[in-house]
Amino acid sequence: MKRQITFLSLLVVVTTMLFSCKKDETSLKARMMGKWNISKIEVSGYTVADLAGDPKKVNGTITGLSGDYMDFKSNNDDQVELNIKGDRSIGTYISTGEAFNMSFSEGDFYCTVNSLTEKQFQFTAKLDKTNVVKVYYLTR
Protein backbone atom coordinates (compact mmCIF):
# COMPACT_ATOMS: atom_id res chain seq x y z
CA MET A 1 0.00 0.00 0.00
CA LYS A 2 2.84 2.37 0.86
CA ARG A 3 4.45 1.68 -2.51
CA GLN A 4 1.21 2.52 -4.36
CA ILE A 5 0.78 5.84 -2.52
CA THR A 6 4.40 6.77 -3.25
CA PHE A 7 3.97 5.87 -6.93
CA LEU A 8 0.71 7.82 -7.19
CA SER A 9 2.27 10.87 -5.51
CA LEU A 10 5.26 10.74 -7.84
CA LEU A 11 2.95 10.46 -10.85
CA VAL A 12 0.98 13.54 -9.74
CA VAL A 13 4.19 15.58 -9.26
CA VAL A 14 5.59 14.60 -12.68
CA THR A 15 2.27 15.31 -14.43
CA THR A 16 2.01 18.70 -12.76
CA MET A 17 5.54 19.62 -13.84
CA LEU A 18 4.90 18.61 -17.45
CA PHE A 19 1.73 20.67 -17.80
CA SER A 20 3.07 23.71 -15.97
CA CYS A 21 6.00 24.15 -18.40
CA LYS A 22 3.98 25.63 -21.26
CA LYS A 23 5.37 28.22 -23.60
CA ASP A 24 4.27 31.72 -22.62
CA GLU A 25 2.25 32.98 -25.58
CA THR A 26 -0.30 35.22 -23.91
CA SER A 27 1.76 37.64 -21.81
CA LEU A 28 2.49 41.10 -23.16
CA LYS A 29 6.22 40.36 -23.29
CA ALA A 30 5.68 37.20 -25.36
CA ARG A 31 3.38 39.01 -27.81
CA MET A 32 5.67 42.02 -28.31
CA MET A 33 8.96 40.12 -28.65
CA GLY A 34 10.67 40.10 -32.01
CA LYS A 35 11.54 42.53 -34.76
CA TRP A 36 8.98 45.17 -35.79
CA ASN A 37 9.22 47.58 -38.74
CA ILE A 38 8.62 51.23 -37.90
CA SER A 39 5.79 52.74 -39.95
CA LYS A 40 5.87 56.08 -38.18
CA ILE A 41 6.48 57.77 -34.85
CA GLU A 42 4.46 60.79 -33.75
CA VAL A 43 6.50 62.98 -31.39
CA SER A 44 5.32 65.92 -29.29
CA GLY A 45 6.44 67.84 -26.22
CA TYR A 46 10.03 68.86 -26.98
CA THR A 47 10.72 72.45 -25.95
CA VAL A 48 12.45 75.04 -28.13
CA ALA A 49 15.61 74.59 -26.02
CA ASP A 50 15.49 70.80 -26.57
CA LEU A 51 15.17 71.26 -30.32
CA ALA A 52 17.99 73.81 -30.48
CA GLY A 53 20.32 71.65 -28.38
CA ASP A 54 19.96 68.42 -30.38
CA PRO A 55 19.10 68.29 -34.10
CA LYS A 56 17.91 64.66 -33.74
CA LYS A 57 15.02 65.80 -31.55
CA VAL A 58 11.93 66.83 -33.53
CA ASN A 59 8.27 67.42 -32.89
CA GLY A 60 5.99 65.98 -35.55
CA THR A 61 5.75 62.75 -37.49
CA ILE A 62 8.82 60.65 -38.28
CA THR A 63 8.05 58.33 -41.19
CA GLY A 64 9.89 55.04 -41.07
CA LEU A 65 12.22 54.03 -43.88
CA SER A 66 12.59 50.47 -45.17
CA GLY A 67 15.47 49.67 -42.77
CA ASP A 68 13.94 51.23 -39.64
CA TYR A 69 12.98 48.77 -36.93
CA MET A 70 12.45 48.12 -33.24
CA ASP A 71 13.57 44.71 -31.99
CA PHE A 72 12.42 43.46 -28.58
CA LYS A 73 15.02 40.77 -27.85
CA SER A 74 14.18 37.58 -25.99
CA ASN A 75 17.58 37.36 -24.26
CA ASN A 76 18.05 37.44 -20.48
CA ASP A 77 18.96 41.15 -20.57
CA ASP A 78 15.56 42.16 -22.06
CA GLN A 79 17.22 44.43 -24.59
CA VAL A 80 15.38 46.53 -27.14
CA GLU A 81 17.17 47.73 -30.26
CA LEU A 82 15.91 50.83 -32.06
CA ASN A 83 17.18 51.71 -35.54
CA ILE A 84 15.86 54.94 -37.06
CA LYS A 85 17.45 56.34 -40.22
CA GLY A 86 20.71 54.53 -39.50
CA ASP A 87 20.93 55.76 -35.91
CA ARG A 88 20.96 52.59 -33.80
CA SER A 89 20.49 52.58 -30.03
CA ILE A 90 20.20 49.78 -27.51
CA GLY A 91 18.10 49.95 -24.39
CA THR A 92 16.18 47.70 -22.05
CA TYR A 93 12.51 46.98 -21.52
CA ILE A 94 10.46 45.58 -18.66
CA SER A 95 6.91 44.31 -18.98
CA THR A 96 4.65 45.40 -16.14
CA GLY A 97 1.45 43.47 -16.78
CA GLU A 98 -0.37 45.18 -19.63
CA ALA A 99 2.13 48.05 -19.89
CA PHE A 100 5.92 48.21 -20.17
CA ASN A 101 8.87 50.49 -19.54
CA MET A 102 11.81 51.20 -21.83
CA SER A 103 15.13 52.77 -20.93
CA PHE A 104 17.42 54.40 -23.52
CA SER A 105 20.22 56.95 -23.22
CA GLU A 106 17.58 59.67 -23.66
CA GLY A 107 15.81 58.52 -20.48
CA ASP A 108 13.11 56.23 -19.15
CA PHE A 109 9.87 55.81 -21.09
CA TYR A 110 6.60 54.64 -19.53
CA CYS A 111 4.64 52.88 -22.26
CA THR A 112 0.99 51.96 -22.62
CA VAL A 113 -0.18 49.60 -25.34
CA ASN A 114 -2.81 51.09 -27.65
CA SER A 115 -3.16 47.94 -29.79
CA LEU A 116 -1.21 44.74 -30.28
CA THR A 117 -1.99 42.08 -32.85
CA GLU A 118 0.16 39.57 -34.67
CA LYS A 119 0.93 42.09 -37.44
CA GLN A 120 0.54 45.52 -35.77
CA PHE A 121 1.81 47.07 -32.56
CA GLN A 122 0.95 50.60 -31.46
CA PHE A 123 2.02 52.09 -28.15
CA THR A 124 2.41 55.48 -26.47
CA ALA A 125 5.69 56.21 -24.68
CA LYS A 126 6.01 59.10 -22.22
CA LEU A 127 9.50 60.28 -21.34
CA ASP A 128 9.97 60.50 -17.56
CA LYS A 129 9.96 64.01 -16.00
CA THR A 130 9.13 65.73 -19.32
CA ASN A 131 6.15 66.42 -21.54
CA VAL A 132 7.64 64.39 -24.40
CA VAL A 133 5.24 61.78 -25.79
CA LYS A 134 6.00 59.40 -28.66
CA VAL A 135 3.38 57.23 -30.33
CA TYR A 136 4.98 54.28 -32.15
CA TYR A 137 3.27 52.56 -35.08
CA LEU A 138 4.98 49.21 -35.78
CA THR A 139 4.21 46.40 -38.24
CA ARG A 140 5.56 42.98 -39.13
Disulfide bonds with the S-S distance in Angstrom:
none
